[in-house]
Amino acid sequence: MPHCRKSGDANLVAYDARGEPVEMHFSVAGAPLHHRSLEHDELGRIVRVSERWYDVTERGWLYGDGVSPVAELDGAGALMNRHVHATRGHVPDLVLR
């Protein structure tokens, strides 16, 4: 697991066997601040990202093609927003709330 330390802050990134990042941990002065976990499909595309601040899950995203988020979830995993992509690749044309 690669480890990088900059100006008193610790950043750790864990990779799977294919070299894809699966977890990122950020802390300040030894206290955990932010954690992000990524799930990949068998082709290595991102399918789900979850984000925690101070050990509380805040939100997450579901990805349709590994590049574009198609939904945003709240901390409990309930749907908050749907992202509709049509003309601009990874930028949604419409966000349904």
C-alpha positions as CSV (number, residue, x, y, z in Angstrom):
1,M,0.0,0.0,0.0
2,P,1.6,3.3,-1.1
3,H,1.9,5.8,1.7
4,C,2.5,9.6,1.2
5,R,3.1,12.1,3.9
6,K,3.0,15.8,3.4
7,S,3.3,18.7,5.9
8,G,1.9,16.7,8.9
9,D,-1.0,15.2,6.9
10,A,-1.1,11.5,6.0
11,N,-2.6,10.2,2.8
12,L,-2.9,6.4,2.1
13,V,-4.1,4.8,-1.1
14,A,-4.9,1.0,-1.3
15,Y,-4.8,-0.7,-4.7
16,D,-6.3,-4.0,-5.9
17,A,-4.4,-6.7,-7.8
18,R,-5.0,-4.8,-11.1
19,G,-3.5,-1.6,-9.8
20,E,-6.9,0.2,-9.5
21,P,-7.4,2.4,-6.4
22,V,-9.9,0.9,-4.0
23,E,-9.6,3.0,-0.9
24,M,-8.2,6.5,0.0
25,H,-7.6,7.6,3.5
26,F,-6.8,11.2,4.5
27,S,-6.0,12.3,8.0
28,V,-4.8,15.5,9.7
29,A,-2.5,15.4,12.8
30,G,-3.2,11.6,13.1
31,A,-7.0,12.0,13.2
32,P,-9.0,10.3,10.4
33,L,-10.7,13.0,8.4
34,H,-11.9,11.6,5.1
35,H,-12.2,8.1,3.5
36,R,-13.3,7.3,0.0
37,S,-13.9,3.7,-1.3
38,L,-14.2,2.7,-4.9
39,E,-15.8,-0.5,-6.3
40,H,-14.8,-1.6,-9.8
41,D,-16.5,-4.1,-12.2
42,E,-14.6,-7.0,-13.8
43,L,-13.3,-4.6,-16.6
44,G,-11.8,-2.2,-14.1
45,R,-14.5,0.5,-14.5
46,I,-15.7,2.3,-11.4
47,V,-19.3,1.3,-10.5
48,R,-19.7,2.8,-7.0
49,V,-17.9,5.4,-4.8
50,S,-18.7,6.1,-1.2
51,E,-17.4,8.9,0.9
52,R,-17.1,9.2,4.7
53,W,-16.1,12.2,6.8
54,Y,-15.1,11.7,10.4
55,D,-16.3,8.0,10.0
56,V,-19.8,9.0,9.0
57,T,-20.9,8.0,5.5
58,E,-22.0,11.2,3.8
59,R,-22.9,10.2,0.3
60,G,-22.1,8.0,-2.6
61,W,-22.3,7.7,-6.4
62,L,-23.3,5.0,-8.8
63,Y,-21.6,4.9,-12.2
64,G,-23.1,3.5,-15.4
65,D,-20.0,3.3,-17.6
66,G,-17.1,3.8,-15.2
67,V,-16.7,7.4,-16.1
68,S,-20.1,9.1,-15.6
69,P,-22.1,9.0,-12.4
70,V,-25.7,8.1,-13.0
71,A,-27.0,8.6,-9.4
72,E,-26.0,10.3,-6.2
73,L,-26.9,8.6,-2.9
74,D,-27.2,9.9,0.6
75,G,-25.4,8.4,3.6
76,A,-28.0,5.7,4.1
77,G,-27.8,4.7,0.4
78,A,-31.1,6.3,-0.7
79,L,-31.4,7.9,-4.1
80,M,-30.9,11.7,-3.9
81,N,-30.3,12.7,-7.6
82,R,-30.3,10.9,-10.9
83,H,-27.9,12.2,-13.6
84,V,-29.0,12.0,-17.2
85,H,-26.1,12.0,-19.7
86,A,-26.9,12.5,-23.4
87,T,-24.6,14.9,-25.3
88,R,-21.6,15.8,-23.2
89,G,-20.0,12.6,-22.0
90,H,-19.2,12.7,-18.3
91,V,-21.1,16.0,-17.7
92,P,-24.8,15.4,-17.0
93,D,-27.3,17.2,-19.3
94,L,-30.0,16.9,-16.6
95,V,-30.1,16.2,-12.8
96,L,-33.3,14.9,-11.5
97,R,-33.9,15.5,-7.7
